[in-house]
Structure formats: structure tokens, C-alpha cells
Amino acid sequence: MRPRNTTKILGIFAALAISGFSSASLAAPTDAGSPVPDAYGRIVDNGFQLPAIPIQKLDKKFHRQIVDFQTKESAGTVIVNTRERFLYYVLSGGKAVRYGIGVGKQGFAWSGTAYVAWKQEWPTWHPPKEMASRKPEVAKYVEDGMNPGVTNPLGARAMYLFNEKGQDTLFRLHGTPEWSSIGTAASSGCIRLINQDVIDLYSRVRPGRNTKVVVIQ
């Protein structure tokens, strides 16, 4: 969700961008993708029942699919293109798994690199104090958090991004029960995926400094 110290986070990633990241190392994918069949059906996960997603109501480009994707980044890298509303998990052989994403209402003004320090199944949600000020109804969750569940804003999975100095950026890759927000700038700050998609991404990502996350505009 939205970071508690936006100015600090933007500064971190601005510094990373200056340090040498270049979007020139990335190449746009082709439009021809291979949708993953039966990816959005009803599932039971760790005792929680996730409903089927009426995926036909979402633009097909935001459906999970395998696409051609040429990049200098190694297999296993996560590339987030906030402008296009896509997240790519790089595969070998010039391919990637492409997922539709939702981004923050104010977008991401930074670009740079991070890594997945750790990840969690069915996480507890702690809204930032700034959100609690705007929405008093969520203030009770600031300290103790909202228990995991199908209505939890972090969804079924969360992956926590740290910068190259080992500091928590307070940005997350996470699931969402609001599937219709995919492809939009509707969240409070972090990168959100359909729950069925974040479960798939979570199964591929291995925490540690070798799991590079590249964020581009």
C-alpha cells in the first residue's frame, strides 16, 4: 500500500536511477501472447476460498500470458512497467510471463532497481497512518493490522522490496480482491495483481539479492 514516507522512498529510487540504471537495456514485447488457459478459476488456498474472476470483463492484454520479450536482464528478473500497467517475469529464450497490474493513484515517479527481500502468504495489512487520517474506518488496523482474508487489501500474497543497501522501500508487489482495478491507477501506492496472478508470480520468485526487480516508467 502507500508508503509511510513517500519523500524518502522517492529519494532512494531517484538515487538508484542516477547510479546507472538505463531503460535502454529493455525491449518492448510483441503483441502476440499465449494466454494461460483456466488461470482465473475458483481456488482454495491455505483454507481461503478465492472466487473465480470474470476475466472476460478485463481487457485481454491484462490477462496472464507468455510473450516474446527481449532484454539484457537475466531469467528470474521482475520488470515492472508502470506506464503500460504490465509486470514481466523474465524467462529464458526471449520469453516472459506478463501480468496486468494496477498502480498507485499518483503513479510511480521513480525508476530504479530493488530486490525481493522476503515474501509472505496471506499477509496481514497495516494501513499507513496517512491513509488512516483520510479514512478513519481503517485506523483500527494501523497497529494490530487486518487479519488475512479474501477482503484483505494485500490479497493472497505479498513480496517486499528492499533497496540495494538492504533497506525496506515500503513498496510491495501484492494481490488484490479488486480485480477490476487492474490496468488502472487506483491503488494507494504499491503494485497490485489479481490474486490468482500474484499466487503464480509468488511461486516463481525466490527471495534474496539475486531476485532483481526493475521499475521503469
Secondary structure, 3 states (H helix, E strand, C coil): CCCCCHHHHHHHHHHHHHCCCCHHHECCCCCCEEECCCCCCCEEECCEEECCCCHHHCCHHHCCEEEECCECCCCCCEEEECCCCEEEEECCCCEEEEEECEEECCCCCCCEEEEEEEEEECCCECCCHHHHHHCHHHCCHHHHCECCCCCCCCCCEEEEEECCCCCEEEEEEEEECCHHHCCCEEECCCEEEEHHHHHHHHHHCCCCCCCEEEEEC
